[in-house]
Amino acid sequence: MSRFGKRGKTEKQGGPDRLRPRGRQKYNDLLRPEVVNTVAGLSLIARIAVEGYTSGLNRSLSIGHGLEFSQYRGYEPGDDLRLLDWKMLARSGRYYIKQSEIESLVGVKFIVDASASMLHREDRLSKLEYARLLVAALAYLAWKQGDAVGLFALNESDVVSLFSGTDKKHYNRLLLELLKVDGSGKWPDPSRASRMIPDRGSRELVFFLTDMYEREAELSGFLREIKSPRNEVVVLHIAGRSELEFDYGKQVTFEDLETGAKVKVDARKARSAYLEQMEDRLDAIRQQLLSQGIFYHLFRMDEPLGEALQYYLKQRNRMN
């Protein structure tokens, strides 16, 4: 596997539509750069995706059931009405949700690969823009669950850091920081990268969003260094449909987004060998990470965000 991106014509984007969804409009209609690259757009897509997904879930997956009461927070649309404190409503005229001790026991940390290979674009969005969407949606779900969320994004020349927090202002700050993440350069060497990600010594659920393109096992080494008995590490491997299926035309020119090297390929002749090597590479990544106690999920850019939300809930329940 290489970190090549396909060169081709860029489709002209239309003007931005209103962000307010009409009727049962799905978030897929909003997956455009002019929407994704705004705080309002990220927030709206995350809310539509999460609330659309969780509306059909058994409420037993929600927070705070049968657990010792700890604190209140303001009601947000989509919260389980059974968690409302009606006495507080009668006294104050405001809606409050009861939260439990379990909500402060786990921190959710998102780490984003901001190397240049994440600028690979398929259809309308790049891998980095998809990573923004995933983090926005997963962080929204984590915040609704009462967990503390933090964000770190890095490459060899830059780092975005936001330590964990639990309130709505913190979530909005996370969206702002997401928009500052700019893909460039390479991933740092493992020891340097791990020093850029603080370890507070508490129980954590760590999500690493990456394309897993590496030259000298720099990503694998980083994951090995951040894994500890106190945390669960999950790799969300972002890949495009064309990247996985290699359904390009006959002659295609690929460019290495990190070095600028270019290569012309007869895609039809190379497809069989490419797919075989791709399958071997994905299997090797999966087996290596599992052997280190690291969870792995291949996320296709054409999959619904609900797939990632379901996987998040599965991993979060393991921490209970």
N, C-alpha and C positions, 0 to 999 in steps of 0.2 A: 504493500500500500504506500502511496505517496501523498503529499499534501497538495496535490495539484487542483486547481480550480479551472473550470471550463471557460474559455473565452468565447464571446459571442455578442450578438446585438442585445442592447438593453431595452426592454419594453418601456414605452413612455407611460408614466404614471398619470392618472387623472387627478383632478383637484380633490382635496379632502372633503369627505361627506360629514354631515353632522354626526357627533359621537353618540347621541342618544339612540338606543335601539328602538326599532318600530315593531310592535307586536311581538312575535316569537322569533325575531331576528337572532341568528346565532352568531357567536363570536367569530366564526370563520369569515363572515362578510367583512370583518374589520381587520383582517390580517394583511395590512398594507403598511409599507414603511412610514408613510405620513401619519399613520395612527399609532403604530407600535413605538415610534420614537418620540412619544410625548407622555408625560405623566398621566394626563387625563385618559389617553388611549390605553396605556398599560393597566391603569386602575379599572377601567371599564371592562376590558377583555378578561382580566383576572376575576372580577366579580361575576360576570356572566358565566364564565366557565365553571367556577366553583359552585355557585348557587344552582346552576343547571344540573351539575353532577350530583351534588349532595341532596337535592330535593327528592331524589328517588332512593336515597340510602335509608337503611334502618337507623333510627335515631339512637340506637344503642352505641353507635360509633361516635356519638357526640361526646363532648367533655362533661365531666363533673357529675355523672350519675352515680349515686350511692357512695359518694366520697365526702370527706369532711369539708364543710364550707370554709373558705378562706377570705374572699374579698368580693367586691362588686365591680362591675364595669358597665358603661352605658350600653344600652341595647343597640344593635346594628341590624339592618334588614337581613333576613335569612337566619337569624339566631333561633334556636329552639324555644318556642313560647313557653314550654314547660319549665324552663330555667328562669323565667321572670319572677321577681319577688313582688307579689301583689300587695303586700303590706307596705313596701317602700313606695309603690305607685300611689296607694291611698294617702300616704303621709306627705309625699313630695310632689305628686302629679307627674313624675318622671319615670321612665322605664329603665330598670336596672337588671342585669344578669348576674346570677350567683356563679362565682368561679371557685374551683376547688384546688387543694394543695398540689394535685398532680400536674397542674398547668405550669408550675414554676420549676418542676423537677428536671425538665429536659430542654436544652437549648438546641435550636435548629440552625445550622451554619451552612450557608450556600457559598461554594467556591466556584468561580467562573474562569475557565481557560480563555484568556484574552490575547492569545497569540494570533498572528496574522492569518493562519490557516482557518480560523473561525469566521473569516470574511467570505468564505466560499458561499456562493449564492445559488439557490435553485428556485425557480418560479419567481416569487416576489420578495422573499426574505432571505437573509443570510443566516448562517448557523448562530452567529452572535446575537442576532435579533430574535431568533427562536429561543436562545438561552435566556434572554431578557423576559420573554413571555413565560417560559417555564418557571423562572425564579419568581416573577410577579404572582403567578397563580398559586404556586406551592407556598410562597410566603404568606399570601392572603389566607389560604387554608390553615396554615400553621398558626397565624395570628388569631383566626376565628376559634381555633382549638385552645387558645390561651398560651401557646408556647412562645418563648423568646426567639426572635429571628435575627440573624446577622448575615452580613454579606462581605465577601472578599473576592476581588478579581485582579488578576495579575498577568504580566508578561515580563520580559527581561528588563524593561525600562520603566514600568509604571505599576502602581498598585492602588486599588480602591479598597478602603477598609471602613466597615461599619460594624461596631460591636453590637451584641445582642440587646434587644429591647422588646417590650410587649405592648406598648400603647399604639393608638392609631397614628399619632404624629410620627412615631418611629417607622411605621410601615410606609407612610408617605415619604419619609426621608430615604428609605430603602429604594423606592421607585426613582427618586432623584439621582441617587448614587448609581443605579443601574444604567441610567442614560449617560453617565460619565464614562462608562466602560467602552474603551475604544481598542479594537484589535490592531496589534502591530507587533513586529519582531517575533521572537521565539519565546518558548517557555523557559524559565530559569533552570539552572541545574538543581537537582533535588534538595541538597542541603540548604541552598539559598532560599528556594521556594518555601520550604517548611519553616524557615525562620521568619518569613513574612506573614505566616498564619499563626497567630497566638493561640496557645493552649491554656485555658483557664483551669484545667484540672477537674471540670465538672462533667456530668453525663451529657453527651452531645450526639445528635444525629447529623452527620455531615453529608451533604450532597455535593458531588463534584461534577460539573457540567463541562464536557469536553468533547472534542472529536477524536481523541486518542491517537492523534498523529504525532509520532516521536521519532527522532533519529537515533538517539543513544539511550533509550529507556529512561528519559528524563521524567516522563509522566508516571511511569510504573514505579520509579524510585521515589518520587514524591508521595505517592499513595502509600507506599510501604512505610515511609517515615512518619506520616500523620496518623496511621492506624495505631490505636492503643486499646487496652482492656476497658477503658472508660467510655469509648465511643463506638458507634456503628457508622461505617463509611459506605456510601452508596455512589456508584459511578453511573451517571446518566450519559450514555454515549450517543451523541447527536450525529445522525447521518442522513443524507438526502436520498430520495428515491432513485434518482439517476446514478448517484454514487454507488448504491447497492446493486442496482440492476444493470448498470452500464448500457443504457438504452439510447446512446448517442447516435448521431448520423455516421456516415461512412468515414469521412476525414474530420478529425477534431484536433485542435491545438490546445494543449493544457499548459498552464503556467503555475509554477511553484509560487504560492503567495508569500512565502517567506524569503526566498532567494532570488526570485525573478526568472529562474531557469524555465525554458520552454521546450516542449516536445510535441511533435506532430504524430498522431496515431491513427491507423486505420481501425476504427472502433469495432467494425464487424469481425475482422480477423482476430483482434485481440480479446474479444469479449469472453470467450470460453476460458482462456488462461487466466484472465483477470478475475472472473467469478470464482474460479477454483482457489486462487490465491487469497481472495477476499474472505471466502468461507474459512480457510485455514487460519487466517489472521484473526478473525473474530473469535474463533474457537480457542485460539491460543490466549487471547486477551481474557476471555471468560474464565478459562481454567486457571490462569496465573492469578487472577484477582481472587477467585474463590479459594484458592489454596492459601491465601493470606487472610482469609476471613473478611474479604471485601465483597459487598454485593454489587451486581452488575446488571444493567438493563439497557438494551439497545433501543433508542428512541428515534423512530423515523420522523422526519420533518412533515410528512403528510399524515401522521397519526393525530387523532384528536387529543386535546390536552387532558381529557378525562383518563386516558391511559396512565399518564404521569401522576394524576391525583389519586387514582386507585393504588398505584404503587407506593405513593407517599403514605397513605393510610395504613397500608400493610406494614411498612417499615416502622411507622410511628407506634403501631400497636405492639410491636416487638419490644419496645422500650418500657411498656407499662409493667 
